[in-house]
Amino acid sequence: MKKIYALLACLAWIGSIYSQNDPAAKKVLDAVGAKVKTAKGITASCSLNSFTSKGKPNGTKSISLLMKAEKYLLKQGKTEIVCDGQNVYTYDGDKTITKAAVDETSQTLNPQKLLSGTYDKDFTYKLVSSAGTNFEIEMKPIDARKNFQKINLFIDKVKNTFSKARILDKSNNITELKVLSINLNSAIPESNFVFNKGKYPKDVEILD
């Protein structure tokens, strides 16, 4: 789940709009944000793949996301994160649930920022390729203390949605988040975003 946090945190800042950044990349990102902001409800399934610095596969995980406005439900195996718009509940898949206010977690995990939302001043970025079916945007962190070197985003030219993100860390390991399917007009019941302790093990502990 920590890898998911890191990926979403990276993707959270993709829309920085400052003069030092590439206007062509800004245009692409703005188009994505504009489309997502009008979405009725978002459902997405993704794969998370990691590779060693030598290119050797190091595991694959599946992720699902439901999102409506400021609320979301993120699942990966037995672990899940529920946000009801005010609080974020993170279940570790065993016996612990961590509760935190949205304001306390907005810098580390916020799927709204993954797709549109408000962005921070953490990256410089440029459009490095428009060949094929995707735009490729390279982003580098302004703060050299970040635990990754860069992130490359791949955005579908026709759909104006993310198709893949590739993270290169300080040890030259690579993590890829690939969108397998996404629907921006899903009818999602509000019950998906209501935290219900009863669905978890009886001996689960809530930490806040």
Buried (B, 14 or more C-beta within 10 A) or exposed (E): BEBBBBBBBBBBBBBBBEEEBBEEBBEBBBBBBEBBEEBEBBBBBBBBBBBEEEEEEEEEBEBBBBBBEBBBBBBBEEBBBBBBEEBBBBBEEEEEBBBBEBEEBBEEBBBBBBBBBEBEEBBBBBBBEEEEEBBBBBBBBBEEEBEBBBBBBBBBEEBBBBBBBBBBBEEEBBBBBBBEEBBBEBEBEEEBBEBEEEEBEEEBEEEE
